[in-house]
Amino acid sequence: MSCSERTAADTAERRIDSLLRDVPARVGVYAQCEGMTIACRADEPFPMLSTFKVPVAIAAMRRMEREGTPLSQRIDIAAAQLLPDTYSPMRERHPDGWKGATLDSLFAYAVSLSDNNACDILIGYAGGIDSVALAASDADIGPMAINATEEDMHRAPEIQRANVCTPRSAVRLLERLGAAELLSEAYTAALIGHMTATSTGADKLRAGVPQNAVLAHKTGSSDRTPEGVKIADNDMGIVTLPDGRRYAIAVFVSDSHLDDKDNAAIIAAVSRIVYEAFAGQHKK
């Protein structure tokens, strides 16, 4: 980093430290833009929750690439695959099953809408949770452990801690994805497109960047423990600045005693600080 970039990064990190000083939660942050980095607890493991749907999608698309399967490929989804006690817009629209669903529509539900049933169907398509873990390992991004499906995580709150990564690893995954180093350009574009269409978390990373900045992201949110503690509230994504530069950012909030609105406000505030630091460098 240049001297001006280091000064801007240090200022951003001090602002984040001040923001988080009295927050009753553990918060990890990592962001990188062309060699300029901003970090807070960047190498601590955090529960991923639905952010793990990005490596799930990558694992499923890897199989499609190997077999030459197009995104337009159709499959039949049985009603028995649409579990009732989980978040699933797809089940609400197709309660009796879905004949002739395209694989691309499954990615849209799993990524853009964070549908848990669509996610687990894609895990099965990829070859199971071990295949998703292998895809994460093959990405060579650093610590990321994936051990549980959405169905697993809904059995008990503590299982929601089974999939973990560090903020730095999450950003590295996003950087390699954005550079088309993990998938072909066509599949990369499809996945980034679904992340850009994400409808969840408008009050998280999206709230911290201006509307003329493009955000491709994936959120994650857990249940609460019997004591009322939120296991995780997350957002990670790729921001394209108005000048065309891009940066990747991950903000993970864990073991929070705050309500969901305040957790989201923390993510939004960190997002704003990071955006101002990176965008400001171009003006100098």
N, C-alpha and C positions, 0 to 999 in steps of 0.2 A: 504493500500500500504506500502511496505517496504521503507526504507529511500532512497535506490538507485532508486526505481521506482518513488517516489515522486520527487526526483531531476530531473530524466529524463522527467517526465511529466511537471514539472515547466519550464524546459528548452524549451521543445516543445511549451508550451503555450506562452512563451516569444517570441519565433521565429515566431509563428503565429501572435501575436499582432504586432510585427514589420512589418511583411509582409502586414498586413491589415491596418496599421496606416493611410495611405493616399489614400486608395482605395475608390473611389466614389460609394460605394455600402454598403449594410448591409449584413454581412456574419456570419452565424452560423455554429459552428463545435461541434461535440461530437464524441468521439471514446472511446471504452472500450476493454481492453484485460486482462482477468483474474484478474479483480479488479483494474487494473491500468487505469485511465481515463485522457482524455485530452479534455478540453472544452473551448469554446468561444461563448458566447451568446447561451448557450445550452438550455435555457429554454424560449427563445423567440419564438413566433409562426412565421412560414414562409410558403409561398404558396408552395404546394407540386408539382403541375403540374403532369407530368406522373409518378412520384414516387408513386402516389396513385394507380397505377396499381398493386402494390404488395398486398395491402389489398383487391383490387377487385378480384385478383386471389384467395386469401385466402377465401373470401366470397363464390366464385363460387365452390371452392373445398370442402368447408364445406357442401354445398348442396349435392355434389356428394357423400361425405362420408355418410351423413344421408340416402341417397337413394340407396347406394350401386352401384353407377354409375361408370363404368370404364373409364379411360382416352381414351380408344378406341371407346367410344360411338359416333355414328355418328348423325349429325343434318344437316338440310338443311338451307342454308343462302340465302335469297332472294336478288335480285339486289337492291331492295328498301332499304335494310338495309345498303348498302354500300354507305354512303353519299359522295358526290363528293368533297366538299370543306374542306377536312381534310386530315391529313397525313395517308395514308393507302396503304402499299405494298400489302395487301390482295386484295384490290379493283383493283389494277393495274394488278394482276395476274388472278383475277376472276371477271372481270367487269360485267358479266351477272349473277352473283350469283354463289353459290358453293353448289352443292348437295352432301351429304355424307361427309361433313367435320367432322373430329374427334374433340372432345373437346380439346384433347391435342394439335392439330394444332392451335386452337384458342389461347391457352395459349402461344404457341410459337410466334405467331404473336403479341399478346398484350404485352408480357413481353420482349422477345428477340429482337423484331423489333419495339416495341412501337407503334403498329398499333392502331389508335384511334377507328376505326370501330369495330375491334375485341374486344377492351376494352368494348365498350358500349353493344355489344352483350353479353358479359360475365356478365355485370352489370344486364342486363335483365334476364339472366339465374339465377343469384344469388337471384333474387327477387326484384330488383330495388335498387336505390341508398341508401334507408333507410336500406336495408339489409347489404350493404357494411359498412355503418356507424355503424350498430349493431355489425358486426364482429370486427371492430376496437375497439369498446367499450369493447366487451367481451375479447379482448386480454389483457386488463388490463395493458396498457403500458404508461398511462399518456395522456396528451392532444393531441387529433387528431380529427379534425372535417371534415367530408366528406359530402358535400352537392350538388355537381355538377357532371354531366356526362361530357364526352368529347364534346358531342353535345352542352350541356349548355355552356361550356367554350369557344366555338367558336362563340357564339352569340355576345360577346363583351369582350374586354380585361379585364375589371374589374372583370368579373365573374371568371377569372382565379385565383382570390384570395380567392375563396370560399372554397377550400380544403386546410386546414392548419394543421401543426403539429410542434412540437419543434424538434430540432436535437436529444435531449435525447430520446424523444418518438420514433423517427424513429429507433434509435439504439436498443432500447428495443424491438421493433417489430422484427427487424432482429435477435436479440439474441434468442427470443422465437421461431421464425420460425426455426432458425438453430438447436435449441435443440429439435425440433419436439414436442413442447409444444402446438402448434396451430393446427397442422394437423397430421394425421398418418404418419408413416415413409415413406410409399410409395408416398403419395401426397407431403410430404415435399421434398423428393428426386426429384420428378418431377419439382416442382417449383424452387428449388435451381438449378437444371439442366438448366432450361430455363434462369434463371438469369446469370448463368455462360456463356451461349451462347449469351448474350447480345452483339449486334453489334454496338449500339450507344455509344457515349461518349468515344471513344478511347483516346481522349486528356484530359479526366477528371481524375477520380480516377485511371484508368488503367495506365495513363502516370506517376503516382507517385510511382508505385510499380514495382519491377523487374518481368521479364517474368516467372520466376520460382515460383512466388507467384500466387495462384489461386484466382481470383476475381469473385464473384457472385454479380451482382449489378443491379440497375435500375436508369436510368437517368430521368431528367425532364427538359423541356425547354419551355418558354412561348413566346408569341408574345411581341411586344413592344407597349408602349402607344403612342398616337399621338405626344408626346414630345420626343419620341425615347428612353424611359427608358425601360429596360428589367425587366419585373416583377419578373422572377425567372430563374435561371440556377442551376440545382441541380444534385447531384449524391449521392447515398447511397448504401452500400454494405457490404459483408462479405469477408474478406481477410484471406486466409489460408497461413500462413508463411511456408517456406521450412522445418521448424522443426516440422510442424504439428499443432502448436498453431493457434488459430483463433482470429480475432478481428472484431468488427463491427464499421462502420464509416458512418457518414452523414455529408455532406458539402452542405449547402444551401446558394446561393447567391441571394439576392433580391434587387429590386430597383436600378439596376446597370446602370450607365452611360457609362460603357465600352462596347466594341464590344464583340461578342460571343467568339472570339479567346482568348481575355484577360480574360473573365470570366472563361473559361475552364482552362487557365493557372493558375489562382488562386486556383481552385479546385485541380489541379495536384500538385501544390506546397505544399498545405496543406496536401495532401495525402502522399507526399514524407516525410514531417516532421514527420507525425504520424507513418509511416512505420519505419523510422529510430529510433524513440523512442522505439517502441515496439520490433522491431527486435534486437536492441542493448542490451536489457535486458538479452536476452538468452546467450549472449557472456560473461556475467560477472560471 
